[in-house]
Amino acid sequence: MAYRTVNPYTEQTIQEFAEHTDSEVEAALAKADALFRADWSKGGRELRLAILARLSDLITANRDALANTMAEEMGKPLSQGQMEADLCADIARYYADKADDILKPEPVSSDVGEGWIEYHPVGVLLAVEPWNFPIYQLIRVVAPAIALGNPVIYKHAGIVPQSAALFADLVRRAGAPEGAVTNLYISAAKVAELIGDDRVRGVALTGSEGAGSKIGARAGEMLKKSTLEMGGSDVFVVLDDADLAKAVEGGIFARLGNAGQMCTAAKRFIVQRGIADAFTQAFVGAMQAVPMGDPKNPQTLLGPMASREGLESLSRQVEEAVGYGATVLTGGKRAERTGFFYEPTVLSDVMPDNPAFYQEFFGPVALLFVADDDDAIVALANDSKFGLGGAIYSADIARARALASRIESGMVFINTPTISRPELPFGGVKRSGYGRELGDVGIKEFVNRKLVVVAGA
């Protein structure tokens, strides 16, 4: 595959990168494996946690450079890139401060004797990551791996090679030894080959269903642990007692942040009938008023989509949805300007026989549904092959909590769009994948939970 920076705002190619050779890949894997077998992984944790603390500081110091690189490579507005950098710094700091406590041995009671579970690294991890959050997707795997002592080799998406290299450089500058974190420009075929190598002990992927299916199958074939975070078609539920202005404001960011190119973006808006007309009018008006333009302009909320391929795919989806009877309330086409821009779009009248009903729209397109009561809301929310996140807006917290417990997803947020924080486990169910990243749950995905028992103690 090609590794190439194409500025999605100007549509101009900035730089191309050659793939790493087979010998370079082998050298990288050998260094990572050797590091795992050395004191880096087997010794104390203090050195590794100090590296994470320095990495946090370096990300903060370089937040503008990171945001500018993201804007140039995949069109993320500067303020959103800065927010991503800040979150990444917080994640590194979280594990620097909390890993010792999270990973302390846990006692186990039995009639045999005193027992406990220790947490040990398992070896080299292979991470396959997407372009939509070029630094955040990496830090979710890399920070806990450094804390544990698992070396990481990562293959980033082909359209963000500069972000991939910049992150690896920051880790190196933080003091990580050679082999701890390695960026490789490699093909999907080389990924499959690496999964088959005995030195690779775990695989983490964030990406499409297709990529997840292949990675998961290959990892299973080789009897290796994997975590998969794939697509989402998250619900954004607005109950009839919700604060309308707050729901509209949250819905705009939840749908248009990162140009709608988020697995956890709100994609299916389910509005209770009593508030449906008012919400629809306000939401459509707000979508039409969103500032769209140069991602390096501080006033821009909606930048271009990351690639021509993504733009064309979204255009075809909307055209097909309309062909099957969907109504366009606003937008519905590519913006008439240079850059990979798609107009903020709202579709209604999407019925179950419309392919769009079960599809993920990875761009600034919202599907609007109306439901009569809580049971109808739950039925509609769960009628999806995905189950990543979701949001519920209501003044009645007890009612919202009851609904949240009934929705089939890995995460539900009440009165806020889906968000990420270092301490909150991230992941989904159904075709959204399995496993978790972040928090005390995520750091224990790639560990050897070693049981030790002293008989008669």
Secondary structure, 3 states (H helix, E strand, C coil): CCEEEEECCCCEEEEEECCCCHHHHHHHHHHHHHHHCCHHHHCCCHHHHHHHHHHHHHHHHCHHHHHHHHHHHHCCCHHHHHHHHHHHHHHHHHHHHHHHHHCCCEEECCCCEEEEEEEEECCEEEEECCCCCCCHHHHHHHHHHHHHCCCEEEECCCCCHHHHHHHHHHHHHCCCCCCCEEEECCCHHHHHHHHCCCCEEEEEEECCHHHHHHHHHHHHHCCCEEEEECCCCEEEEECCCCCHHHHHHHHHHHHHHHHHCCCCCEEEEEEEHHHHHHHHHHHHHHHHCCCECCCCCCCCCECCCCCHHHHHHHHHHHHHHHHCCCEEEECCCECCCCCCCECCEEEECCCCCCHHHHCCCCCCEEEEEEECCHHHHHHHHHCCCEECCEEEECCCHHHHHHHHHHCCCCCCEECCCCCCCCCCCECCEECCEECCECHHHHCCCCEEEEEEEEECC
